[in-house]
Amino acid sequence: MAAKKNQPLQNGSAKENVVQRVLQLPVVSSTCESLQRTYASTKEAHPLVASVCEVYERGVQGAGALAMWSVEPVVRRLEPQFAVANNLACRGLDHLEEKIPALQYPVDKLASELKDSISSPLQSAKSTIGNSVDKI
């Protein structure tokens, strides 16, 4: 099983957050980094897109702050239920990490290995077909 990253201590015990754990998975974090680089380079290359994105970003920040302020009382009230759901999700993530080792690799490494695993059988099939055609 993959080593778990401990979150800040609460009441003397390590408290895990499933969202943070998912974001720390190499396949997820490398995908997010790639998307961030693409977004930034697109904004740099296209000033009109950049100005639209900046307006959108400010709107999302304001809406997010308002949403957080308005749901805070509900979140506080439902905290025990969220804790149970988080624990169940962490256990599910433990199971996924055991069963799917690819989650522990960056997306570029997975793509490279996938390319290699596909191209080898294709090359073999090509040569087999080529040899068969030559014989015919």
N, CA, C and O atoms as CSV, one atom per row, in Angstrom:
chain,resi,resn,atom,element,x,y,z
A,1,MET,N,N,0.845,-1.178,0.000
A,1,MET,CA,C,0.000,0.000,0.000
A,1,MET,C,C,0.889,1.241,0.000
A,1,MET,O,O,1.947,1.253,0.630
A,2,ALA,N,N,0.469,2.255,-0.689
A,2,ALA,CA,C,1.237,3.502,-0.779
A,2,ALA,C,C,1.279,4.181,0.582
A,2,ALA,O,O,0.321,4.130,1.353
A,3,ALA,N,N,2.392,4.806,0.855
A,3,ALA,CA,C,2.518,5.536,2.114
A,3,ALA,C,C,1.583,6.728,2.109
A,3,ALA,O,O,1.481,7.466,1.129
A,4,LYS,N,N,0.910,6.893,3.221
A,4,LYS,CA,C,-0.041,8.008,3.345
A,4,LYS,C,C,0.687,9.223,3.861
A,4,LYS,O,O,1.578,9.117,4.703
A,5,LYS,N,N,0.313,10.355,3.363
A,5,LYS,CA,C,0.882,11.611,3.838
A,5,LYS,C,C,-0.001,12.114,4.971
A,5,LYS,O,O,-1.209,12.284,4.807
A,6,ASN,N,N,0.619,12.349,6.123
A,6,ASN,CA,C,-0.142,12.807,7.271
A,6,ASN,C,C,-0.517,14.271,7.138
A,6,ASN,O,O,0.277,15.094,6.680
A,7,GLN,N,N,-1.697,14.572,7.530
A,7,GLN,CA,C,-2.203,15.933,7.532
A,7,GLN,C,C,-2.025,16.488,8.945
A,7,GLN,O,O,-1.626,15.756,9.852
A,8,PRO,N,N,-2.316,17.772,9.137
A,8,PRO,CA,C,-2.141,18.356,10.469
A,8,PRO,C,C,-2.866,17.546,11.539
A,8,PRO,O,O,-3.924,16.963,11.301
A,9,LEU,N,N,-2.272,17.530,12.703
A,9,LEU,CA,C,-2.849,16.764,13.803
A,9,LEU,C,C,-4.092,17.446,14.356
A,9,LEU,O,O,-4.140,18.664,14.531
A,10,GLN,N,N,-5.089,16.620,14.621
A,10,GLN,CA,C,-6.305,17.128,15.238
A,10,GLN,C,C,-6.638,16.167,16.372
A,10,GLN,O,O,-6.806,14.969,16.141
A,11,ASN,N,N,-6.734,16.671,17.571
A,11,ASN,CA,C,-6.996,15.860,18.755
A,11,ASN,C,C,-5.948,14.762,18.924
A,11,ASN,O,O,-6.269,13.669,19.390
A,12,GLY,N,N,-4.680,15.046,18.545
A,12,GLY,CA,C,-3.604,14.094,18.771
A,12,GLY,C,C,-3.458,13.023,17.713
A,12,GLY,O,O,-2.516,12.235,17.802
A,13,SER,N,N,-4.325,12.938,16.719
A,13,SER,CA,C,-4.184,11.906,15.699
A,13,SER,C,C,-4.119,12.551,14.323
A,13,SER,O,O,-4.677,13.623,14.092
A,14,ALA,N,N,-3.426,11.873,13.416
A,14,ALA,CA,C,-3.291,12.414,12.059
A,14,ALA,C,C,-4.648,12.346,11.363
A,14,ALA,O,O,-5.313,11.310,11.375
A,15,LYS,N,N,-5.045,13.450,10.764
A,15,LYS,CA,C,-6.321,13.501,10.055
A,15,LYS,C,C,-6.026,13.636,8.568
A,15,LYS,O,O,-5.355,14.569,8.127
A,16,GLU,N,N,-6.544,12.680,7.810
A,16,GLU,CA,C,-6.334,12.700,6.372
A,16,GLU,C,C,-7.476,13.437,5.685
A,16,GLU,O,O,-8.610,13.448,6.163
A,17,ASN,N,N,-7.157,14.038,4.579
A,17,ASN,CA,C,-8.162,14.686,3.753
A,17,ASN,C,C,-8.090,14.032,2.389
A,17,ASN,O,O,-7.052,14.085,1.730
A,18,VAL,N,N,-9.182,13.414,1.956
A,18,VAL,CA,C,-9.173,12.659,0.707
A,18,VAL,C,C,-8.886,13.546,-0.493
A,18,VAL,O,O,-8.228,13.110,-1.437
A,19,VAL,N,N,-9.367,14.778,-0.472
A,19,VAL,CA,C,-9.118,15.678,-1.598
A,19,VAL,C,C,-7.630,15.978,-1.715
A,19,VAL,O,O,-7.078,15.958,-2.815
A,20,GLN,N,N,-6.976,16.258,-0.590
A,20,GLN,CA,C,-5.539,16.525,-0.608
A,20,GLN,C,C,-4.770,15.293,-1.065
A,20,GLN,O,O,-3.802,15.406,-1.818
A,21,ARG,N,N,-5.195,14.123,-0.614
A,21,ARG,CA,C,-4.516,12.886,-1.026
A,21,ARG,C,C,-4.644,12.664,-2.527
A,21,ARG,O,O,-3.674,12.276,-3.179
A,22,VAL,N,N,-5.821,12.904,-3.078
A,22,VAL,CA,C,-6.017,12.726,-4.522
A,22,VAL,C,C,-5.145,13.718,-5.285
A,22,VAL,O,O,-4.519,13.357,-6.281
A,23,LEU,N,N,-5.103,14.961,-4.823
A,23,LEU,CA,C,-4.289,15.975,-5.495
A,23,LEU,C,C,-2.794,15.669,-5.404
A,23,LEU,O,O,-2.022,16.138,-6.240
A,24,GLN,N,N,-2.376,14.896,-4.410
A,24,GLN,CA,C,-0.965,14.553,-4.247
A,24,GLN,C,C,-0.564,13.327,-5.066
A,24,GLN,O,O,0.624,13.033,-5.197
A,25,LEU,N,N,-1.549,12.607,-5.622
A,25,LEU,CA,C,-1.198,11.464,-6.465
A,25,LEU,C,C,-0.394,11.971,-7.663
A,25,LEU,O,O,-0.793,12.944,-8.303
A,26,PRO,N,N,0.722,11.332,-7.974
A,26,PRO,CA,C,1.547,11.814,-9.084
A,26,PRO,C,C,0.787,11.963,-10.398
A,26,PRO,O,O,1.016,12.927,-11.128
A,27,VAL,N,N,-0.100,11.045,-10.711
A,27,VAL,CA,C,-0.834,11.149,-11.973
A,27,VAL,C,C,-1.744,12.375,-11.980
A,27,VAL,O,O,-1.908,13.014,-13.020
A,28,VAL,N,N,-2.329,12.707,-10.850
A,28,VAL,CA,C,-3.222,13.869,-10.761
A,28,VAL,C,C,-2.410,15.156,-10.711
A,28,VAL,O,O,-2.711,16.105,-11.435
A,29,SER,N,N,-1.381,15.199,-9.863
A,29,SER,CA,C,-0.603,16.434,-9.730
A,29,SER,C,C,0.116,16.774,-11.036
A,29,SER,O,O,0.192,17.946,-11.402
A,30,SER,N,N,0.642,15.776,-11.742
A,30,SER,CA,C,1.333,16.080,-13.006
A,30,SER,C,C,0.346,16.544,-14.071
A,30,SER,O,O,0.680,17.389,-14.902
A,31,THR,N,N,-0.860,15.999,-14.051
A,31,THR,CA,C,-1.886,16.453,-14.997
A,31,THR,C,C,-2.281,17.894,-14.694
A,31,THR,O,O,-2.419,18.702,-15.612
A,32,CYS,N,N,-2.462,18.224,-13.426
A,32,CYS,CA,C,-2.809,19.602,-13.041
A,32,CYS,C,C,-1.701,20.571,-13.425
A,32,CYS,O,O,-1.978,21.660,-13.927
A,33,GLU,N,N,-0.447,20.186,-13.196
A,33,GLU,CA,C,0.684,21.047,-13.560
A,33,GLU,C,C,0.710,21.285,-15.067
A,33,GLU,O,O,0.958,22.403,-15.518
A,34,SER,N,N,0.454,20.242,-15.839
A,34,SER,CA,C,0.436,20.371,-17.298
A,34,SER,C,C,-0.676,21.317,-17.745
A,34,SER,O,O,-0.470,22.152,-18.627
A,35,LEU,N,N,-1.848,21.185,-17.137
A,35,LEU,CA,C,-2.962,22.077,-17.470
A,35,LEU,C,C,-2.640,23.520,-17.095
A,35,LEU,O,O,-2.965,24.440,-17.846
A,36,GLN,N,N,-2.006,23.727,-15.942
A,36,GLN,CA,C,-1.635,25.078,-15.521
A,36,GLN,C,C,-0.630,25.703,-16.490
A,36,GLN,O,O,-0.747,26.878,-16.839
A,37,ARG,N,N,0.357,24.914,-16.923
A,37,ARG,CA,C,1.341,25.425,-17.890
A,37,ARG,C,C,0.663,25.793,-19.206
A,37,ARG,O,O,0.959,26.834,-19.793
A,38,THR,N,N,-0.246,24.938,-19.667
A,38,THR,CA,C,-0.950,25.212,-20.924
A,38,THR,C,C,-1.800,26.467,-20.803
A,38,THR,O,O,-1.822,27.292,-21.717
A,39,TYR,N,N,-2.496,26.618,-19.690
A,39,TYR,CA,C,-3.331,27.799,-19.449
A,39,TYR,C,C,-2.475,29.062,-19.449
A,39,TYR,O,O,-2.819,30.058,-20.085
A,40,ALA,N,N,-1.356,29.008,-18.725
A,40,ALA,CA,C,-0.467,30.181,-18.637
A,40,ALA,C,C,0.129,30.523,-19.997
A,40,ALA,O,O,0.192,31.696,-20.364
A,41,SER,N,N,0.561,29.526,-20.742
A,41,SER,CA,C,1.167,29.821,-22.041
A,41,SER,C,C,0.124,30.334,-23.035
A,41,SER,O,O,0.440,31.157,-23.894
A,42,THR,N,N,-1.099,29.859,-22.927
A,42,THR,CA,C,-2.169,30.355,-23.799
A,42,THR,C,C,-2.458,31.815,-23.485
A,42,THR,O,O,-2.642,32.624,-24.395
A,43,LYS,N,N,-2.499,32.155,-22.194
A,43,LYS,CA,C,-2.722,33.554,-21.805
A,43,LYS,C,C,-1.588,34.446,-22.298
A,43,LYS,O,O,-1.830,35.574,-22.729
A,44,GLU,N,N,-0.357,33.953,-22.240
A,44,GLU,CA,C,0.787,34.730,-22.705
A,44,GLU,C,C,0.732,34.962,-24.211
A,44,GLU,O,O,1.051,36.047,-24.697
A,45,ALA,N,N,0.324,33.934,-24.935
A,45,ALA,CA,C,0.349,34.008,-26.398
A,45,ALA,C,C,-0.807,34.814,-26.980
A,45,ALA,O,O,-0.702,35.348,-28.084
A,46,HIS,N,N,-1.904,34.903,-26.241
A,46,HIS,CA,C,-3.099,35.557,-26.771
A,46,HIS,C,C,-3.625,36.599,-25.779
A,46,HIS,O,O,-4.360,36.251,-24.856
A,47,PRO,N,N,-3.260,37.862,-25.957
A,47,PRO,CA,C,-3.654,38.921,-25.009
A,47,PRO,C,C,-5.169,39.056,-24.827
A,47,PRO,O,O,-5.632,39.340,-23.722
A,48,LEU,N,N,-5.932,38.858,-25.881
A,48,LEU,CA,C,-7.388,38.955,-25.759
A,48,LEU,C,C,-7.926,37.848,-24.859
A,48,LEU,O,O,-8.782,38.087,-24.007
A,49,VAL,N,N,-7.419,36.646,-25.055
A,49,VAL,CA,C,-7.816,35.520,-24.204
A,49,VAL,C,C,-7.402,35.809,-22.760
A,49,VAL,O,O,-8.148,35.508,-21.827
A,50,ALA,N,N,-6.214,36.391,-22.575
A,50,ALA,CA,C,-5.726,36.706,-21.231
A,50,ALA,C,C,-6.656,37.683,-20.524
A,50,ALA,O,O,-6.944,37.514,-19.339
A,51,SER,N,N,-7.130,38.709,-21.239
A,51,SER,CA,C,-8.007,39.687,-20.585
A,51,SER,C,C,-9.346,39.052,-20.217
A,51,SER,O,O,-9.901,39.351,-19.159
A,52,VAL,N,N,-9.864,38.188,-21.070
A,52,VAL,CA,C,-11.121,37.493,-20.756
A,52,VAL,C,C,-10.912,36.562,-19.556
A,52,VAL,O,O,-11.757,36.493,-18.663
A,53,CYS,N,N,-9.782,35.851,-19.543
A,53,CYS,CA,C,-9.492,34.934,-18.434
A,53,CYS,C,C,-9.359,35.677,-17.111
A,53,CYS,O,O,-9.821,35.187,-16.080
A,54,GLU,N,N,-8.731,36.858,-17.124
A,54,GLU,CA,C,-8.566,37.626,-15.891
A,54,GLU,C,C,-9.912,38.064,-15.324
A,54,GLU,O,O,-10.123,38.022,-14.112
A,55,VAL,N,N,-10.817,38.481,-16.196
A,55,VAL,CA,C,-12.159,38.857,-15.745
A,55,VAL,C,C,-12.858,37.631,-15.150
A,55,VAL,O,O,-13.474,37.709,-14.088
A,56,TYR,N,N,-12.754,36.524,-15.838
A,56,TYR,CA,C,-13.368,35.276,-15.369
A,56,TYR,C,C,-12.770,34.866,-14.019
A,56,TYR,O,O,-13.505,34.487,-13.108
A,57,GLU,N,N,-11.445,34.938,-13.888
A,57,GLU,CA,C,-10.782,34.552,-12.641
A,57,GLU,C,C,-11.257,35.401,-11.468
A,57,GLU,O,O,-11.520,34.877,-10.386
A,58,ARG,N,N,-11.368,36.713,-11.679
A,58,ARG,CA,C,-11.853,37.595,-10.599
A,58,ARG,C,C,-13.288,37.234,-10.224
A,58,ARG,O,O,-13.632,37.210,-9.042
A,59,GLY,N,N,-14.116,36.956,-11.210
A,59,GLY,CA,C,-15.502,36.569,-10.936
A,59,GLY,C,C,-15.587,35.273,-10.154
A,59,GLY,O,O,-16.386,35.151,-9.225
A,60,VAL,N,N,-14.764,34.305,-10.528
A,60,VAL,CA,C,-14.765,33.018,-9.828
A,60,VAL,C,C,-14.281,33.200,-8.392
A,60,VAL,O,O,-14.831,32.592,-7.474
A,61,GLN,N,N,-13.263,34.026,-8.191
A,61,GLN,CA,C,-12.772,34.270,-6.826
A,61,GLN,C,C,-13.856,34.905,-5.964
A,61,GLN,O,O,-14.066,34.498,-4.822
A,62,GLY,N,N,-14.541,35.901,-6.511
A,62,GLY,CA,C,-15.616,36.556,-5.752
A,62,GLY,C,C,-16.759,35.611,-5.456
A,62,GLY,O,O,-17.279,35.589,-4.340
A,63,ALA,N,N,-17.156,34.825,-6.453
A,63,ALA,CA,C,-18.249,33.869,-6.249
A,63,ALA,C,C,-17.850,32.793,-5.252
A,63,ALA,O,O,-18.663,32.357,-4.438
A,64,GLY,N,N,-16.592,32.368,-5.320
A,64,GLY,CA,C,-16.114,31.359,-4.374
A,64,GLY,C,C,-16.122,31.866,-2.939
A,64,GLY,O,O,-16.520,31.152,-2.019
A,65,ALA,N,N,-15.679,33.101,-2.759
A,65,ALA,CA,C,-15.672,33.684,-1.411
A,65,ALA,C,C,-17.087,33.821,-0.873
A,65,ALA,O,O,-17.341,33.529,0.296
A,66,LEU,N,N,-18.010,34.266,-1.723
A,66,LEU,CA,C,-19.407,34.391,-1.306
A,66,LEU,C,C,-20.003,33.028,-0.981
A,66,LEU,O,O,-20.727,32.885,0.005
A,67,ALA,N,N,-19.706,32.037,-1.796
A,67,ALA,CA,C,-20.229,30.690,-1.545
A,67,ALA,C,C,-19.696,30.133,-0.227
A,67,ALA,O,O,-20.449,29.554,0.556
A,68,MET,N,N,-18.397,30.308,0.016
A,68,MET,CA,C,-17.815,29.814,1.265
A,68,MET,C,C,-18.455,30.486,2.482
A,68,MET,O,O,-18.751,29.831,3.481
A,69,TRP,N,N,-18.660,31.776,2.384
A,69,TRP,CA,C,-19.274,32.514,3.488
A,69,TRP,C,C,-20.700,32.020,3.736
A,69,TRP,O,O,-21.112,31.874,4.887
A,70,SER,N,N,-21.449,31.763,2.672
A,70,SER,CA,C,-22.852,31.392,2.835
A,70,SER,C,C,-23.043,29.943,3.270
A,70,SER,O,O,-24.039,29.637,3.926
A,71,VAL,N,N,-22.123,29.040,2.926
A,71,VAL,CA,C,-22.314,27.633,3.305
A,71,VAL,C,C,-21.596,27.270,4.602
A,71,VAL,O,O,-21.748,26.153,5.097
A,72,GLU,N,N,-20.820,28.194,5.157
A,72,GLU,CA,C,-20.068,27.877,6.375
A,72,GLU,C,C,-20.945,27.336,7.508
A,72,GLU,O,O,-20.561,26.346,8.131
A,73,PRO,N,N,-22.102,27.934,7.805
A,73,PRO,CA,C,-22.928,27.380,8.890
A,73,PRO,C,C,-23.391,25.947,8.605
A,73,PRO,O,O,-23.453,25.120,9.515
A,74,VAL,N,N,-23.707,25.663,7.370
A,74,VAL,CA,C,-24.144,24.307,7.001
A,74,VAL,C,C,-22.982,23.327,7.136
A,74,VAL,O,O,-23.151,22.218,7.644
A,75,VAL,N,N,-21.820,23.738,6.683
A,75,VAL,CA,C,-20.643,22.873,6.767
A,75,VAL,C,C,-20.318,22.566,8.221
A,75,VAL,O,O,-20.015,21.423,8.563
A,76,ARG,N,N,-20.378,23.573,9.074
A,76,ARG,CA,C,-20.113,23.350,10.498
A,76,ARG,C,C,-21.099,22.347,11.085
A,76,ARG,O,O,-20.720,21.484,11.878
A,77,ARG,N,N,-22.358,22.462,10.694
A,77,ARG,CA,C,-23.395,21.578,11.221
A,77,ARG,C,C,-23.220,20.148,10.714
A,77,ARG,O,O,-23.517,19.193,11.430
A,78,LEU,N,N,-22.739,20.003,9.484
A,78,LEU,CA,C,-22.586,18.673,8.885
A,78,LEU,C,C,-21.182,18.095,9.028
A,78,LEU,O,O,-20.867,17.075,8.413
A,79,GLU,N,N,-20.345,18.731,9.825
A,79,GLU,CA,C,-18.961,18.289,9.966
A,79,GLU,C,C,-18.820,16.816,10.352
A,79,GLU,O,O,-17.961,16.139,9.786
A,80,PRO,N,N,-19.613,16.285,11.281
A,80,PRO,CA,C,-19.468,14.849,11.608
A,80,PRO,C,C,-19.758,13.947,10.400
A,80,PRO,O,O,-19.078,12.939,10.205
A,81,GLN,N,N,-20.757,14.300,9.597
A,81,GLN,CA,C,-21.072,13.505,8.416
A,81,GLN,C,C,-19.950,13.606,7.378
A,81,GLN,O,O,-19.617,12.621,6.718
A,82,PHE,N,N,-19.374,14.798,7.240
A,82,PHE,CA,C,-18.254,14.972,6.311
A,82,PHE,C,C,-17.053,14.137,6.762
A,82,PHE,O,O,-16.348,13.563,5.932
A,83,ALA,N,N,-16.823,14.073,8.062
A,83,ALA,CA,C,-15.698,13.295,8.586
A,83,ALA,C,C,-15.878,11.812,8.267
A,83,ALA,O,O,-14.919,11.141,7.886
A,84,VAL,N,N,-17.091,11.299,8.417
A,84,VAL,CA,C,-17.364,9.892,8.099
A,84,VAL,C,C,-17.168,9.647,6.603
A,84,VAL,O,O,-16.539,8.667,6.204
A,85,ALA,N,N,-17.713,10.547,5.781
A,85,ALA,CA,C,-17.564,10.403,4.330
A,85,ALA,C,C,-16.093,10.478,3.929
A,85,ALA,O,O,-15.652,9.721,3.064
A,86,ASN,N,N,-15.333,11.376,4.544
A,86,ASN,CA,C,-13.908,11.499,4.256
A,86,ASN,C,C,-13.170,10.210,4.608
A,86,ASN,O,O,-12.340,9.741,3.830
A,87,ASN,N,N,-13.469,9.628,5.784
A,87,ASN,CA,C,-12.816,8.382,6.190
A,87,ASN,C,C,-13.128,7.253,5.211
A,87,ASN,O,O,-12.240,6.483,4.844
A,88,LEU,N,N,-14.382,7.155,4.790
A,88,LEU,CA,C,-14.753,6.128,3.810
A,88,LEU,C,C,-14.033,6.350,2.483
A,88,LEU,O,O,-13.553,5.403,1.861
A,89,ALA,N,N,-13.963,7.590,2.064
A,89,ALA,CA,C,-13.286,7.906,0.807
A,89,ALA,C,C,-11.786,7.610,0.901
A,89,ALA,O,O,-11.188,7.145,-0.069
A,90,CYS,N,N,-11.178,7.875,2.053
A,90,CYS,CA,C,-9.760,7.562,2.237
A,90,CYS,C,C,-9.521,6.053,2.154
A,90,CYS,O,O,-8.536,5.610,1.563
A,91,ARG,N,N,-10.412,5.276,2.741
A,91,ARG,CA,C,-10.283,3.817,2.649
A,91,ARG,C,C,-10.437,3.353,1.205
A,91,ARG,O,O,-9.714,2.467,0.749
A,92,GLY,N,N,-11.382,3.956,0.489
A,92,GLY,CA,C,-11.557,3.624,-0.919
A,92,GLY,C,C,-10.324,3.981,-1.730
A,92,GLY,O,O,-9.932,3.241,-2.632
A,93,LEU,N,N,-9.710,5.116,-1.411
A,93,LEU,CA,C,-8.496,5.535,-2.100
A,93,LEU,C,C,-7.340,4.582,-1.783
A,93,LEU,O,O,-6.531,4.276,-2.660
A,94,ASP,N,N,-7.258,4.112,-0.530
A,94,ASP,CA,C,-6.246,3.106,-0.181
A,94,ASP,C,C,-6.392,1.892,-1.098
A,94,ASP,O,O,-5.406,1.383,-1.630
A,95,HIS,N,N,-7.615,1.443,-1.273
A,95,HIS,CA,C,-7.898,0.274,-2.114
A,95,HIS,C,C,-7.499,0.554,-3.567
A,95,HIS,O,O,-6.872,-0.287,-4.211
A,96,LEU,N,N,-7.858,1.723,-4.080
A,96,LEU,CA,C,-7.501,2.078,-5.463
A,96,LEU,C,C,-5.986,2.125,-5.646
A,96,LEU,O,O,-5.464,1.652,-6.655
A,97,GLU,N,N,-5.283,2.695,-4.671
A,97,GLU,CA,C,-3.827,2.788,-4.768
A,97,GLU,C,C,-3.182,1.401,-4.780
A,97,GLU,O,O,-2.154,1.201,-5.428
A,98,GLU,N,N,-3.779,0.449,-4.069
A,98,GLU,CA,C,-3.277,-0.924,-4.087
A,98,GLU,C,C,-3.529,-1.584,-5.432
A,98,GLU,O,O,-2.650,-2.255,-5.973
A,99,LYS,N,N,-4.711,-1.399,-5.967
A,99,LYS,CA,C,-5.131,-2.098,-7.184
A,99,LYS,C,C,-4.642,-1.439,-8.468
A,99,LYS,O,O,-4.515,-2.112,-9.491
A,100,ILE,N,N,-4.363,-0.137,-8.435
A,100,ILE,CA,C,-3.967,0.591,-9.642
A,100,ILE,C,C,-2.630,1.299,-9.379
A,100,ILE,O,O,-2.614,2.483,-9.041
A,101,PRO,N,N,-1.520,0.585,-9.530
A,101,PRO,CA,C,-0.221,1.197,-9.262
A,101,PRO,C,C,0.098,2.370,-10.191
A,101,PRO,O,O,0.949,3.196,-9.860
A,102,ALA,N,N,-0.559,2.460,-11.330
A,102,ALA,CA,C,-0.315,3.560,-12.272
A,102,ALA,C,C,-0.617,4.913,-11.648
A,102,ALA,O,O,-0.116,5.929,-12.130
A,103,LEU,N,N,-1.418,4.959,-10.593
A,103,LEU,CA,C,-1.729,6.225,-9.931
A,103,LEU,C,C,-0.485,6.868,-9.318
A,103,LEU,O,O,-0.476,8.067,-9.037
A,104,GLN,N,N,0.553,6.075,-9.113
A,104,GLN,CA,C,1.771,6.574,-8.473
A,104,GLN,C,C,2.805,7.103,-9.463
A,104,GLN,O,O,3.917,7.457,-9.070
A,105,TYR,N,N,2.440,7.158,-10.759
A,105,TYR,CA,C,3.374,7.638,-11.778
A,105,TYR,C,C,2.858,8.917,-12.424
A,105,TYR,O,O,1.650,9.092,-12.583
A,106,PRO,N,N,3.774,9.818,-12.799
A,106,PRO,CA,C,3.350,11.027,-13.514
A,106,PRO,C,C,2.753,10.653,-14.868
A,106,PRO,O,O,3.075,9.607,-15.432
A,107,VAL,N,N,1.892,11.508,-15.376
A,107,VAL,CA,C,1.175,11.202,-16.601
A,107,VAL,C,C,2.112,11.052,-17.797
A,107,VAL,O,O,1.827,10.251,-18.688
A,108,ASP,N,N,3.218,11.791,-17.848
A,108,ASP,CA,C,4.134,11.652,-18.987
A,108,ASP,C,C,4.809,10.290,-19.010
A,108,ASP,O,O,5.054,9.736,-20.082
A,109,LYS,N,N,5.116,9.743,-17.828
A,109,LYS,CA,C,5.701,8.402,-17.769
A,109,LYS,C,C,4.665,7.363,-18.195
A,109,LYS,O,O,4.994,6.422,-18.916
A,110,LEU,N,N,3.425,7.525,-17.758
A,110,LEU,CA,C,2.368,6.599,-18.162
A,110,LEU,C,C,2.160,6.631,-19.672
A,110,LEU,O,O,2.007,5.589,-20.308
A,111,ALA,N,N,2.154,7.836,-20.239
A,111,ALA,CA,C,1.959,7.969,-21.685
A,111,ALA,C,C,3.100,7.295,-22.440
A,111,ALA,O,O,2.870,6.623,-23.446
A,112,SER,N,N,4.318,7.471,-21.964
A,112,SER,CA,C,5.478,6.870,-22.608
A,112,SER,C,C,5.398,5.343,-22.548
A,112,SER,O,O,5.640,4.663,-23.545
A,113,GLU,N,N,5.060,4.815,-21.379
A,113,GLU,CA,C,4.958,3.363,-21.232
A,113,GLU,C,C,3.802,2.816,-22.059
A,113,GLU,O,O,3.911,1.735,-22.637
A,114,LEU,N,N,2.704,3.548,-22.118
A,114,LEU,CA,C,1.570,3.115,-22.929
A,114,LEU,C,C,1.954,3.090,-24.402
A,114,LEU,O,O,1.613,2.159,-25.131
A,115,LYS,N,N,2.666,4.125,-24.825
A,115,LYS,CA,C,3.127,4.195,-26.218
A,115,LYS,C,C,4.018,3.000,-26.527
A,115,LYS,O,O,3.860,2.357,-27.564
A,116,ASP,N,N,4.960,2.698,-25.625
A,116,ASP,CA,C,5.860,1.564,-25.831
A,116,ASP,C,C,5.096,0.239,-25.859
A,116,ASP,O,O,5.380,-0.630,-26.684
A,117,SER,N,N,4.131,0.092,-24.956
A,117,SER,CA,C,3.394,-1.174,-24.896
A,117,SER,C,C,2.479,-1.362,-26.101
A,117,SER,O,O,2.136,-2.493,-26.446
A,118,ILE,N,N,2.081,-0.272,-26.739
A,118,ILE,CA,C,1.247,-0.373,-27.938
A,118,ILE,C,C,2.113,-0.543,-29.184
A,118,ILE,O,O,1.774,-1.328,-30.069
A,119,SER,N,N,3.228,0.186,-29.261
A,119,SER,CA,C,4.034,0.164,-30.482
A,119,SER,C,C,4.740,-1.175,-30.687
A,119,SER,O,O,4.893,-1.602,-31.831
A,120,SER,N,N,5.171,-1.849,-29.631
A,120,SER,CA,C,5.844,-3.143,-29.787
A,120,SER,C,C,4.942,-4.179,-30.450
A,120,SER,O,O,5.359,-4.792,-31.432
A,121,PRO,N,N,3.723,-4.401,-29.954
A,121,PRO,CA,C,2.845,-5.364,-30.641
A,121,PRO,C,C,2.489,-4.924,-32.062
A,121,PRO,O,O,2.344,-5.762,-32.952
A,122,LEU,N,N,2.347,-3.615,-32.278
A,122,LEU,CA,C,2.041,-3.137,-33.628
A,122,LEU,C,C,3.197,-3.432,-34.576
A,122,LEU,O,O,2.972,-3.876,-35.702
A,123,GLN,N,N,4.441,-3.191,-34.136
A,123,GLN,CA,C,5.607,-3.493,-34.970
A,123,GLN,C,C,5.682,-4.986,-35.267
A,123,GLN,O,O,5.997,-5.388,-36.387
A,124,SER,N,N,5.395,-5.792,-34.273
A,124,SER,CA,C,5.398,-7.235,-34.453
A,124,SER,C,C,4.334,-7.665,-35.454
A,124,SER,O,O,4.585,-8.504,-36.318
A,125,ALA,N,N,3.147,-7.084,-35.330
A,125,ALA,CA,C,2.064,-7.416,-36.264
A,125,ALA,C,C,2.421,-6.972,-37.677
A,125,ALA,O,O,2.147,-7.689,-38.639
A,126,LYS,N,N,3.029,-5.799,-37.811
A,126,LYS,CA,C,3.440,-5.303,-39.136
A,126,LYS,C,C,4.429,-6.262,-39.793
A,126,LYS,O,O,4.299,-6.609,-40.966
A,127,SER,N,N,5.415,-6.679,-39.012
A,127,SER,CA,C,6.427,-7.565,-39.595
A,127,SER,C,C,5.823,-8.921,-39.942
A,127,SER,O,O,6.187,-9.509,-40.960
A,128,THR,N,N,4.914,-9.425,-39.122
A,128,THR,CA,C,4.248,-10.689,-39.412
A,128,THR,C,C,3.432,-10.582,-40.684
A,128,THR,O,O,3.485,-11.465,-41.540
A,129,ILE,N,N,2.680,-9.504,-40.809
A,129,ILE,CA,C,1.873,-9.296,-42.012
A,129,ILE,C,C,2.771,-9.118,-43.228
A,129,ILE,O,O,2.497,-9.664,-44.297
A,130,GLY,N,N,3.851,-8.345,-43.059
A,130,GLY,CA,C,4.800,-8.155,-44.167
A,130,GLY,C,C,5.414,-9.461,-44.623
A,130,GLY,O,O,5.537,-9.704,-45.823
A,131,ASN,N,N,5.803,-10.311,-43.675
A,131,ASN,CA,C,6.380,-11.624,-44.025
A,131,ASN,C,C,5.350,-12.500,-44.713
A,131,ASN,O,O,5.678,-13.218,-45.659
A,132,SER,N,N,4.099,-12.450,-44.246
A,132,SER,CA,C,3.037,-13.237,-44.863
A,132,SER,C,C,2.766,-12.780,-46.280
A,132,SER,O,O,2.563,-13.602,-47.173
A,133,VAL,N,N,2.763,-11.469,-46.494
A,133,VAL,CA,C,2.515,-10.918,-47.841
A,133,VAL,C,C,3.666,-11.318,-48.769
A,133,VAL,O,O,3.435,-11.667,-49.926
A,134,ASP,N,N,4.905,-11.268,-48.266
A,134,ASP,CA,C,6.062,-11.663,-49.081
A,134,ASP,C,C,5.955,-13.122,-49.506
A,134,ASP,O,O,6.287,-13.459,-50.643
A,135,LYS,N,N,5.502,-13.981,-48.620
A,135,LYS,CA,C,5.378,-15.404,-48.932
A,135,LYS,C,C,4.281,-15.661,-49.956
A,135,LYS,O,O,4.404,-16.541,-50.808
A,136,ILE,N,N,3.196,-14.874,-49.863
A,136,ILE,CA,C,2.086,-15.052,-50.789
A,136,ILE,C,C,2.523,-14.594,-52.171
A,136,ILE,O,O,1.739,-14.655,-53.118
